[in-house]
């Protein structure tokens, strides 16, 4: 048998290969099927909100935490800039350029607070 890295044995590689195969099979299951799988209405509604929920789960810790601890919101430049950008998005949600303007507004709030005040 080939030598493996310290702490890695053959069973670990077998488990990794097995989990990989199961993951690929589960993710491809809907593509392999010969017939269409209709989704119930509640599942369609849930999938509609999945991207924004995933994005919030990734971004929220970076906005709310500093060095692994909850940052004080009254002195957090990231939080204030996100709040301003979100309020603008809710106010002008039908505009075509709402996202680029919201990003610019967030930067206009963030940079003076971060660079000027040192938040």
C-alpha positions in Angstrom: 0.0 0.0 0.0 1.2 3.5 -0.7 2.3 5.6 2.3 -0.2 8.2 3.4 0.2 11.4 5.3 0.5 11.2 9.0 -3.0 10.8 10.5 -4.6 9.6 7.2 -5.3 5.9 6.8 -7.0 3.9 4.1 -10.4 3.9 5.9 -10.4 7.6 5.9 -9.9 7.6 2.1 -12.7 5.0 1.7 -15.1 7.1 3.8 -14.2 10.3 1.8 -14.8 8.4 -1.5 -18.0 6.9 -0.3 -19.4 10.3 0.9 -18.4 11.8 -2.4 -20.2 9.2 -4.4 -23.4 9.6 -2.2 -23.3 13.4 -2.5 -23.0 13.2 -6.3 -25.8 10.7 -6.6 -28.1 12.7 -4.3 -27.4 15.9 -6.2 -27.9 14.3 -9.6 -31.0 12.3 -8.6 -33.4 14.8 -10.2 -31.4 14.8 -13.4 -31.3 11.0 -13.7 -35.0 10.6 -13.3 -37.0 10.0 -16.5 -40.1 11.9 -15.3 -40.6 15.4 -14.0 -40.9 15.9 -10.3 -43.5 18.5 -9.5 -42.7 20.6 -6.4 -45.4 21.6 -4.0 -46.2 25.3 -3.6 -44.5 25.6 -0.2 -41.3 24.1 -1.6 -41.3 26.5 -4.6 -41.8 29.5 -2.2 -39.0 28.2 0.0 -36.6 27.9 -3.0 -37.5 31.5 -4.0 -36.0 32.8 -0.8 -33.1 30.4 -0.6 -30.5 32.6 -2.4 -31.1 35.6 -0.2 -31.1 33.5 3.0 -27.7 31.9 2.0 -26.3 35.4 1.2 -27.4 36.7 4.5 -26.0 33.8 6.3 -22.6 34.4 4.7 -22.5 38.2 5.1 -24.2 38.7 8.5 -21.3 37.4 10.6 -18.9 39.7 8.8 -21.1 42.7 9.4 -22.0 42.0 13.0 -18.8 40.5 14.4 -15.2 41.6 14.9 -12.5 39.2 15.8 -15.0 36.5 16.7 -17.0 38.7 19.1 -20.2 40.6 18.6 -19.3 44.2 17.7 -21.1 47.1 19.3 -23.6 48.2 16.7 -23.5 51.9 17.6 -19.8 52.1 16.6 -19.7 49.6 13.7 -19.1 51.3 10.3 -20.1 48.1 8.4 -23.5 47.9 10.2 -24.3 51.6 9.6 -23.4 51.3 5.9 -25.5 48.2 5.4 -28.5 49.8 7.1 -28.2 52.9 4.9 -27.9 50.8 1.7 -30.8 48.6 2.8 -33.1 51.6 3.6 -32.3 53.0 0.1 -33.1 49.7 -1.5 -36.5 49.5 0.3 -37.2 53.2 -0.6 -36.3 52.9 -4.3 -36.9 49.2 -5.0 -38.4 49.7 -8.4 -35.5 51.7 -9.9 -33.3 50.1 -12.5 -30.0 51.1 -10.8 -31.0 50.5 -7.2 -28.2 48.0 -6.5 -25.2 50.0 -7.8 -26.5 53.2 -6.1 -27.0 51.3 -2.9 -23.5 49.9 -3.0 -22.2 53.4 -3.7 -24.2 54.8 -0.8 -23.0 52.1 1.5 -19.4 53.0 0.6 -20.1 56.7 1.0 -21.2 55.9 4.6 -18.6 53.3 5.3 -15.4 55.1 4.2 -15.7 58.3 6.3 -16.7 56.2 9.4 -13.9 53.7 8.9 -11.1 55.9 7.7 -12.1 59.2 9.2 -13.3 58.2 12.6 -11.5 54.9 12.8 -14.5 52.7 13.5 
